[in-house]
Amino acid sequence: MTSAEILAFVEREINGDWERSNLHGVVLKECLVEPLKIDSIDANGESFGTWVVLHECPPSGPGYAVVFDEVSRQFGLAQFAHGYQPCVIGLYGTFFDALEAM
């Protein structure tokens, strides 16, 4: 998939519900990022590729991000920390399920 295809998929998931947020106070229009494919790890340390689609902090900083796994076509939650490879905490299904897991 391309970045444009991922972005279109995310926008279909949001489906006009731009005011929705989560306990972290994420503002969708401010925190969505141009989809970027990254190497991440899962809880077992296994490496795999995911697409970052939303980052709660500036993309270069620590924090949580919503990611998309194009193999399973699910959204998940990843944690970013300085000096460490991003870790996918889990895949939750929909964009909003992942956002609410943050």
N, C-alpha and C positions, 0 to 999 in steps of 0.2 A: 504494500500500500504506500501511497505517497502522503506527504504532509497535508496536501490539499484534501485528499480523501479522508484522512483522519479528522481534520478540522470540520468537514461537512458532516461526518458521523457524530462528532461532539455536538454540533449545532442542532442536529436532529434530536439528539438526546435531551438537550436543554429545552427544545420545543417552545421557545418564547418565554420560559419561566426564569427570566434574568434577575428577578428580585430575590430568588431563593438563596439561602446562605446556610451556614452550619454553626456549630458552637465556637469555632475559631473566628467567626465574623468575616469569612471570605466573601469578597465582592466579585462576582463572576466576571464582570466586564474589566476589572482591574487585574485579576489573577490568571485569566486564561492566557496561555502563551502559544506562540507558533509551535505546532507539534514538532518535537525533536526526538529522534530515535537515539536511545542511550543504551549502554550495557549496564545492567543492574544485576543484583543477586537476590536470591530468595532466602528464606529463613534457614535453609540447609547449606547456604554458601554456593549454590549452583548458579552459574551465570546464564543470563538470557537477555534478549533485547526487548525493550518496552518503549513506548512513546510517551513522553511527558506532555500533558495537555493543560495542566493547571499547576501553578506553584504558589503556595500561600505567601511566600517571601520573595524577595528578588531572586531570580533564577540561579545566581551564583552563591546564594547563601544557604544556611542550614534550614531545615523545616520539612514540612510535608508537601507532597505533590500527588495529584491524581495522574495515574498513568493508564495507558491502554495497551493491552496485549493482543496483537493482531492475530495470533494463532488461536486463542480461545475466544476472541472477540468480546473480552470482558474488560471492565475498568477496575483498577485497583488503587491501593494506597502505597506510596513509597516514602521512605524517610531519607533525607539528605543530611549528612553531617560532614563538617570540614575534615578532609584527609581520609575519608572512607568512600568506598563505592556505594552508590544509592542502593538501598535495600527495600525490596518489595515486601511489605508486611502481609498483604493478602490481596486476592482478587475477589471482588464483591458483586460483579454483574454489571449493573447500570452505572452511568456517570454519577447520578445522585446518590446511589447506594455507597459508592466510593467516597464521595464528598462528605456524606453524613458519618462515615466511619472515621473521619479525621478527628 
